[in-house]
Amino acid sequence: MQKISTQKMVIFGIIASLYVVLTYALGSISYMGVQFRVSEALVLLCFYKKDYIFPLTLGCFIANLFSPMLAWDLTAGVFATFLSLFLISKSKNIYLASLFPVIINAVIVSIGLKIYFEAPFWLSMLQVAIGEFVCVSV
């Protein structure tokens, strides 16, 4: 088992906290159809350092505790973030890496919006993809 230094734990805590605070503070645009999560820009940290998968996944889990789609976001939403982070960490191109969360969240979040709020799937997918693209890729 690998020991984690105090410095690394503090950095992990700061990253997870930043994700939570940015998502919660901008809650009116972080949840639902538009999904303009400014905190999602942090996912690109995994392109540079694979270790950040854990604190970003944890930050997403904690932020999703405030979601109106609680059960969906705590399971499928956190999985979507984890999958995006994993794929970003394996990517060789930052621009292509930035598209993983756009595509994955567009599909998974839109399914949740359809189930919970009977939102139109294709419109939700477009809205989520645009929000993710602006926050992560731009």
N, C-alpha and C positions, 0 to 999 in steps of 0.2 A: 504494500500500500504506500502510495506516495504522500509524503508530508506536504502540507500547504503552508507556506510562510505567512506570517502575520501581514506582511506587506501585500501579498497576493490576495488574502482574504479581505483586506480593506479595499483594494481596487475592485474586487468582485462586488463588494457591498455598494460601492459608489456607482458602479455600472448598473446593477440591478435597481438601485434607488432612483437613478436618473430615468430609467425606463418607466418606473412606476409613477414618479412625480410628473414627468412630461405627459404621460397618458392621462392621469387623473386630473391634473390641472387644466388640461384642454379637453376634458371629458365630453363637452358638447359636440366636439368634432372628432373625438377618438373612437366613439362607438356608433353603432347603427350603420346606415347605408353608405355614407360618404367615407367613413373610415380614414380620415385624414390624421393619422397617428404620426406626429412629429417624432415621437420616440422610436419609430421604426428606422430612422436614419442610423441609429446605433447598431443595427444588425450588421452593417458593413465592417464593424470592428472585427468580426470573425474572419474576414478576408485576410487580415493582418495577423491575427492571433487566435488560434483555434480554442484556446482556453476560455474565451469569452462566451462560448456556447452556453455553459452552465449559468452564469449570472444573467444573461439575457433571457434565457428560458424561464428562470426564476422570476425575473422582473415582469415578464409577460404574464405568468401565472398570477402573481400578486395584483397586477393591474386589472386582470380579467375578473378578479373578485368583485369589481364594481360594475361589471357589464350587465346590461339588461338581458343578455342571453347567457346567464351565468353557467349553467351546466354545459352548454355547447362550447362556450369560450374556454372553460377550464379543461375540457378534453380536446376537442377538435381544434380549437384556436391555439392552444399551447402546442399541440402536435404540429400544426402548420408552421408555427414559429420555429420549433425545434428542427423540423425538416428543412426549412429555408436556411437556418443557421448552419446546419450540417453541409448542405450543398454549397453555400457560400464559402465555407472553410475549405472545400475541396476544389473550388474553381481556380482557374489560372488567370482569369480576366475579370477585373473589377466591374466593368460595364455589363458583362453577361451575368456576373454574380448578383448584381443589383436587380435583375429581372426575376430571380427565383421567388422572393417574397411577393412580388407583384402578381405573378401567375398563381402561386400556391394559395395565397390569401384571397385572391379574387374568387377562386373556386370554392374553397372551404367556408369562408365567411358568408358567401352568397347562399350556400346550402342552408346554413343556420338562419339567415334572414328569411329565407323561404319557409322554413319549418316554423319558426317562432312568430313571424309577423306576416306571413303570406305575401312577402314582397316579391315582385317580379324577378325571377332568377337572372335573366340576361341583363336587365337594367342594373340590378345590384352588383352583378359581376363587373360591369363596366364602371360603375361608381367606385367600387372598392379598388379596382385596378388603377384607375386614375389617381385616387388618393395615395395609394402605395407608390405609384410611379413618381409622383411629385415629391413625396417624402423620402424615398429611398434612391431612386435613380437620378433625379434631377439634383 
